[in-house]
Amino acid sequence: MRAFERLNTVFATTKSLLSHMPAVWSRLSCALNPWGALRAEREAMTLYLTYAADTVDIIESRLDQYRNAACEFASLFNDGMLASHVAERFTCSEAEGIATFFRAVDHPDVADLWLECHAEGDDDEDDLHYQGERSEPVELALAS
């Protein structure tokens, strides 16, 4: 017990000598009290994890907003009359793009509807979605 009392007087004397040098005092106190450094590290980690949890909550709510908007968009575009009037005016890459979007937001039926209506308007044999008769028969080469 006397050893601790002697250390206490040494610590108090050192503290009074180093009071005008806060950086040195901070390093010395961390060296003399490792539990204080661990506590500071734990508090910093708690703060970082709190920031991370808040960020995840913000992103999750934003993702829900995007999901809801995409579902509303898909419900508006799930109209055969609209698709038949508009989709045939799309280029093949535009039709594929809108179909890719609807598949990505879990509405493959809407994607198929728009591709089907687009294909009805494709009248050139070179178009990707052309469904008519081909003028030149396609020859299949069999590997021997």
Salt bridges, closest charged atoms under 4 A:
ASP64 OD1 - ARG67 NH1 3.12
GLU88 OE2 - ARG89 NH1 3.62
GLU96 OE2 - HIS129 NE2 2.54
ASP112 OD1 - ARG103 NH2 2.76
ASP122 OD2 - HIS118 NE2 3.30
ASP122 OD2 - HIS129 ND1 3.82
